[in-house]
């Protein structure tokens, strides 16, 4: 609801018997923060799909933590190195072209259904992710994996960054028993 960005004054200006709606500064800042966090989550996805290990690590704080089905990393250097290993594997896959189509294999990741809670300079976010792949004869995309993220974030001088990102691949492990989006 956009109306939660405004509040009615308890007293003050009145126009034709109606209290004039006043901007709610905290609600507006929360909306801006949620947009910025959504942008961060999207930059993470583009870094993954364009094999940019440096950008991938940049979305974390210096001692950030990444927990994913392939391991557990702490610190930007360890996160960057784990991504480089995945990139090497993906590059080998991408080099395999179907002789009939001449098209390489591709991965594309999407994030959706974001739920974000802001608490000052900290935030918690939960979102679904979907991985499309085209590693078949005709290079047609299909859902290769899906799951959800559980993120802890902090506002820094450079903007919002992940302090911890936990990746759940629900095709490889059980879905949570309780709704993770509080």
N, C-alpha and C positions, 0 to 999 in steps of 0.2 A: 504494500500500500504506500503510495506516495504521500498520503496525508500524514503519516507518522513523522514526516520531516518538518511538520509545522505543529504549533501548539496554540491553543487559545489563551490569551492573557487573562489572568484572574481579574484584572481591572486595567483600564487604559482606554485606548481608542475604541470607539464604537461607531459603526456605520449602519444606519437604518435599523438600529436595535440589535445588530449582530456584532459580536467581538471579531476584530480583524485577526486573522491568523498570522502568527509571528514565526519566523524560522526558528527551528530547534537546532542550535549549533552542534550538540552532541550527535543527534540523529544524522545531520548532514555529514559530519566528519566520519561517522561509522559507515555511511554509504560510500564515501570516497575511499575509505580504507578497504572496503569489500571489493570495490572495483580494482584497486591496486593489487590486492591479493589475487584476484582472478587473473590479472595480467601476469603476475609472477608465475602462477600455476601454468598458464599458457606458454610463457617463455620456456619453462621447464620442458614442456611437450615438444616445442620446436627444436630445442637443443638436442633432445633425444633423436628426433627424426632426421635432423640434418647432421648428426654425428659430431656435434660440437661439445667436446668434453670440457673445455674451458668455461663456456657459458653454462653448461650443466652444473659445474661446481660453483659458479658465481651466484647462483640463486640460494646458496646456503651461507650461514654465518661461518666464521673461520673454524670453529669447533663443532660444526653441524653434524648431525647424525642421519644416516640413511640406512633403513632396515628394509630389505627386499628379499624375495625368494632366493636370490642368488648370493646373499650374504649380508654382512653388517659392516658398515664403514663409519669411521668417525674422523672428521676433519676434511677440509676442502681437498687436500692432496690425495687422501685415500679415496674420496668420492670421485675425483677426476680420474685416478688410475683405474678404478673399477669400471668407469664408463668407457675408458680407452680399450679395455679388454673386450667389452661388449661390442664396441665399434669395430674392432678387428674381426670379430666373428661375423658381424653384420656385413662388413665389406666383402668377406669371402662369399657370403650368400648373394649379395648384390651383383657380384661378378658373374654369377651363373645366369646366362641368358637362354631363353627358349629359342632354339634355332628357327622355329616357325614364326615367332612374333618379333624377335629381336628386342624384347622388352626385359629390363632387369627386374629382380624381385624388389619390392618396396614394403616398408612398414609405415603406418601412420597411426599416431595415438591421439585420442580425443578425451577431453575431460568434460564432465557434465554433472548436473544435479548438485551444485555446490551449496553447502551450508556452512556459514562462517559466523563465528561468535567473536566479537571484539571486546577486549578488556584492557583499555588504556593502550600501552605500547606492546601488548601481547595479543595473540589471537590463536584460535583453534579452528581448523577447517576440516571438513569431511567432503569427499566428492567421489563420484563414480569415474572410472576410466574404462576405455575400450580400445583394443588394439586391432586394427585392420591389417591384413597381410594379403599378398597376391602371389604366393609361391606355388601356383598351380599352372597347369599347361597353358591356359589362355590368359593368365595374369589378371583374373577377375578377383576383386577384393572380397574377403570374407572376414567374419569376426574370428580372430585367432586366439584372443584372450580377453578377459574382463575382470574387473575387481573394483576395489576402492582404495582411496588414500585416506590416511589420518595424519594431519599436519599440525605441528606446533610452529608458530611464527613469532618473530619479534620485529618491531620497527627499528631500523638503523638509520644512520645518516644517509645511506644509499637507497633507502626505501625498505619495504618489507622483505624479509629473508626467512628461509626455513631454519629453524633450530633442530627440528626433527621431522623426518618424513618417513612414514611407515607405509609400505606398499603391500596390499593384500591381493594376490592373484586367486580369485575365487574359482578358477578352473582347475587349480592345482591343490587348493586347500579349501576347507569348509568356509562357508559364509558365516559371518558372526551370528550368534544366536539372538543377540539383542541389537536393536537399531543403533548404529554407531553415530547417528546424527542427532543424538540427545533429543 
